Each structure stands twice: as C-alpha cells, then as structure tokens.
Amino acid sequence: MSTHRAYPMFNPAKSGVPDDLCPIATEMSPMLPGDWRSMRPIVDRDKCVKCAVCWLYCPVQCVVERPAWFDIDLRTCKGCGICATECPHRAIVMVAETTE
Amino acid sequence: MSAAVLEKNRYAATAKPHHIVCEGNEAAALAVAMVRPDMISVYPITPQSSLVEHLAKLVADGRMDAEIVDAEGEHSVLSVLQGASLAGGRTFTATCGPGLAFMFEPYFRTSGMRLPIVMALVTRDGITPQSVWGGHQDAMTVREVGWVQMYCETVQEVLDTTIMAFKIAEHHDVMLPVNICLDGNYLSFGAARVTLPEQAEVDAFMGQTDVNWHAALDPLRPMAVDPLTGGSGGKGPATFVRYRKGQCRGMQNALRVITEVHEEYAARFGRTFAPLVERYRLEDAEFALMTLGSMTGAAKDAVDEARAAGKRVGVVKIKTFSPFPVETLVEALSGIKAVGVVDRSVAFRWNCGPMFQETLGALYRLGRHVPAASFIGGLAGADITVEHFHRVIEQTEALLRAPAPTEPIWINESD
C-alpha cells in the first residue's frame, strides 16, 4: 500500500511558488574563523619534533604539515589554543591578535 | 465473537464508512493512518501516551505504511520531522504539556520554516502545581508561535479535524504547521461512537501532497536551510521582515483555507463542523457564553435548559483559536449585549482567561461596549458541569444590569 510520492526535480524560477516560504541560502557567504579570532598560535620550529599531537587535537583541522614542523592555517584557525595546551614540547604559544 | 475476531473487524471495514467506539487518542491515530503519512515521530507523555500506542500498533499490524522514529525526547521528535518534511514527507507527531515545553526550540522553528507538520496537542494543564490532567494551559502558552491551532469538541471532531489538518497545513497559501487540540482526559480518553470514513474517499479528499518546494531538499539544488538573517546591516533586516511577513500572511490565509477545507469535507463526508466560530442558539440571543473545546457540550445543554426557562442566551464556540478569527467572532457577537467567556487556562499577565483577553481585543473592532466577564474553570482535569454553566449563565445575565467584575470568576473554586 506504499504511496510514497515521486519527487520531481523542482525549478524554482518556473514554479510560481512564493520564495518567502522558508529562509534558504543558495549562495555561499563565508565568514572564516580567521576573521574574528582573538588569539593566534605561533609554532617554534626549533622545538617542534613533528609528533603530530597538535594535528590530532585541532578541532577544525587547521594544522598543516611542513617538511620539518607543523604549521597553522590561519584562515580557518579559530584561536582556541588546544594545540598550545596539548603540545608535549611546549612548541606552540598563543599570542593576542592586534587590531590594524 | 472471539476477541481476535472483534479486533480484526475493528478496522477491517474501512473500505466503507464504518462505526466504532473509541477514545479521542485512538480516533486521532486512525485519522493519521488514513492520510498515509510517510514519517511519524513520537515520545509518550500523559495524556497523549495511548495515541502513541495506537500509532505504533497501526504500523506493527501493517495498517499504516509509515516510518515510526522512536526518538529520545520531544526536541528530537520534532527535529526528525523537520528533516522528513524538508525531504517532502507527510509527517505527524503528538505531545502535550512538559513534552511541548521540551519541544519548544524546534516548535518555533517549524512555523518559521513553513513546514506543514501536523501535531495532535492533547492539552494538559501547566505544571507546577504538579498534575497530569487536562487543561488548555500548554496550548495557550504557545499561541504566539505561528502554528495553526484548532480545538475539538467531540471525538468525531478529533478524527475529522485530524484529516482536515493535513490538507490545511499543506495548502500552498498556508504552508504552516497545525495543532489539533484535543482536551486531555475528556477527549483523549473519552470513548464515543465515531464514524470512520471510507479510505478511498479520504484518498480522494487529500489529493496530491503539497510540499514546501521553496525549501525542499534536492541534491541538484544545494542550499542552506534557515541561514542567518536579521541584524542591522546589509540585506539582513529586509530579509527577516520578508519571511516574518510571509508567516503572518500564511496565518491570515489559513482563516480562508480552514473554512474552504471544512466545506469540502462536509460536502464529501456529510459531517459539518463550524470551521472558525460556531454559533449555537444565537439568533435572538441577548447574551452569550463563549467556550472552547470539550466543555461546549455541557454549555449547550445548560443553554437549552435556560432557553426552556425563557432566557435568551446562546453559545459562541471558538474552534480555530490561532489564527484568531476576529472578523467572524465580531459578526457572531454583533447583536449580543453581554458575554461570559469560559477559559480552561489562565492569562497570568492580565488576571483573566486567554480567550477572554482575545475577545476584549476583538470587541474593540465592534465599536461598542459589551460588558464581559472572564470565567476560569476545568483546570487540571476539573469538570465544568451543566450546573456550573447554569451559574455562568446567571452571572453573565447579571452583566445586563450591573457592572462587570474586574476579577475572573473561578468556576471550580468551591468544588
């Protein structure tokens, strides 16, 4: 007795359906964490042994691998400081972002 | 006849109109099965629990081809249904009181997202004081959340209104979630004879499902649903206002659509219910009582007796409380010289009943002063009897001669 209805692909432009029947967004308007971060991590390359603990712990996966150390992608880093807290070699410090 | 045969015959005859005796919760579940929903999600709570049990049984017995999601709480229940509704599914849930409170965050979002989800609200009084009994406090608390809310008077009306609710919710000019409010205890567990409509007729009545195509999930049309709007910059304020205005327009359209759907239902199934406001013995009435839900039966009986004793009194029953049918109510009260409004809940802020408060607002449109009194009764499962309504009639009649009381009159205060 299944009456599951077919799901016709929908063309909003031709449909005549009012476009105020639910807020939706079809264009990306990104606001990356780098735009509002208050602290940024700085990696001391001499202390970094590439153990990857920061890479494992980073909640937004912004730690990137370099030949001899791990670095931070500052576009997506939100400055939470978990990497600095977890680094067993104290190779990461958090510094305040300055207003420009 | 054996119990098994009785059970088999209970629903077997839905191929043609068929009479059974059942409680309001079962009537609602049977109506839901007849509109063939795709997904149901429910969490049990008194006095709604047996509705959940009936739904589960209908699915387990193969009488309803719907997915039942046994979520871990009401917040998840409604969130699950939002996803199903966005995917084009017909959805149903039921809750009350504390369950509704736990559901509040997605409850508000559902009307903003214009999702035609239907929910039976088996009304229960607000806690605390602790109680598990009926009352309209839960439904009244959410009367400003953008859901359509229709209150039923009888078990038959529960069944028929539940079917109609889907059609109203899914109407393109409405596209809003709908609550069917059935009084906890009095309708949820009150057993009465009901007529089950013929399944083929219900299918024909329902027709094609209308989904909110504007927001329907479609892999070929990626989108974010419910993104950030508002604020004070860019397109934010205008975007927010546009959607909010759309909701208000949908609510106003609902007044028309509810009326049309009730007319269509009456023509097809032969059962007529007042869609917005029912007028009972109002033609030459001097004064009137206003009622909501299952209390109306006792009010009508009391009015019949009062009429026999020569009092010119009638009943105005509100069925659709949200959107509030201002014009229809004003029309019904146009010849009335005094009105006694009986509420099954309180408006704490105004020290009266919520329907009384709404009625005062509507009476302003009438442009003439109508003495009115607020009666509050039936809280937490208390009964409002014919005898109680005789007191209400006396006290409302007194408004024709003496000033109206400034305090509400508490019906069950001395019970």
Interface residues (C-beta under 8 A of the other chain):
Chain A: M1 S2 T3 H4 R5 Y7 M9 F10 P12 S15 V17 P18 D19 D20 L21 C22 P23 I24 A25 T26
Chain B: R36 D38 D65 G88 G112 M113 R114 L115 H172 M175 Q208 T209 N212 W213 H214 A215 A216 D218 L220 R221 P222 M223 A224 V225 D226 P227 T229 T239 R242 Y243 K245 G246
